[in-house]
Amino acid sequence: MTPRRSALFMPAHNERAIAKARMLDCDVVILDLEDAVAPSTKESARNTAKAAIHDGGFNPREIAVRVNGIGTEWHTNDMSMFTDAPLDALVVPKAELPADITQLGEFMDGLGFSPDVELWLMAETPAGVFNARELCRAHPRVGALVVGTSDLANCLRIPSSLEREGLLFALSHCVLAAREANVDVLDGVCLDLANPEIYQVQCEQGRQLGFDGKTLIHPSQIATANKVFAPSYNDIQRASEIMTAWNEALTRGDGLCVLDGKVVENLHADEAGRILALHEAIRERLL
C-alpha cells in the first residue's frame, strides 16, 4: 500500500520550489507543466522537470508530472520527454474519453515506459465525471482518479461554499468509480490559503466521502492532509482489536464474532486489515 494523503502540485519551471519539494512531508510531488506554466515557458519547464527527476532526491515521496492536455500542441512532446525518467505517474488533465486514455496507455507502452509508470486521470469536466467509471478501466496503467474541483465547479456554475454542496454528487460518483476499478481517488485542491479552517473542513469532508487523499497547492496544507487522511490512534487500536478477535474466531472455526457488543464479520476484518496496512506504510515512510 502506498500512502497518497497529500499530493502537492509544484510549478515545473520553478527550480527553487522543486528543490524545496525534496524536503517537504508530502506523499506525492506533482511537477505541473499545465496550469502553472505559461505557453512561452512550456518547453523550458519540461526540461527542468526532467532534469529534476533524473537528479532524484524525492524518495520516499512519489514523483509525478502533470502533462498538458490531450489535443494541445504540447501534449505529445510532454509524453515523449519522460520515457526514460524514473517517475511514478503521469497526470492527465481534463480526461474525458475512455478511448483517448486507452490510446494514451498504448502510446506509453510503445514509447517504452516502464510498466510501473501509472496514468492518473483528472476528472474536472462534466464529461470526465460522467465517464469516470470507464476512464478508470480504460487501460491497466490507470492508477488514480483525481477530481479537479476548481474547473468542475466552474463548468457547473457552482458558487463557492464551505461544504461544497453542489459538488457532492460528482465527488461521490468519482469515489464509486475508483473503488469499483480498485484505483486510488484524490480530492481536489482548496484555493483559499488565507482561511485554513476551510481547508480543514474540506479535508475531513473528503475523507468522509471515501477519498484516499487530497491534492494541494501550498506546503502549508500538507500537515492537515497527512493527519486527516491517516488512521487515527483510535482507528489503529480498534483495527488491532478487530483483527485479534477475528483471528481467534477463525481458529475456532467461526465465521463471525462479537466484540464489545458488535458483530464482526469478514468485511470488518478486511477494513481493519486495510487500516493497519496503511498505518504501517505511513510508519515505514517516516523511517
Secondary structure, DSSP 4 states (H G I P E B T S, - for coil): ----SEEEEEETT-HHHHHHHTTS--SEEEEESSTTS-GGGHHHHHHHHHHHHHH---TTSEEEEEPPPTTSTTHHHHHHHTTT---SEEEETT---HHHHHHHHHHHHHHT--TT-EEEEEE-SHHHHHTHHHHHTS-TTEEEEEE-HHHHHHHHTPPP-TT-GGGHHHHHHHHHHHHHHT-EEEE------S-HHHHHHHHHHHHHHT-SEEEESSGGGHHHHHHHTSPPHHHHHHHHHHHHHHHHHHHHT-S-EEETTEEE-HHHHHHHHHHHHHHHHHHHHH-
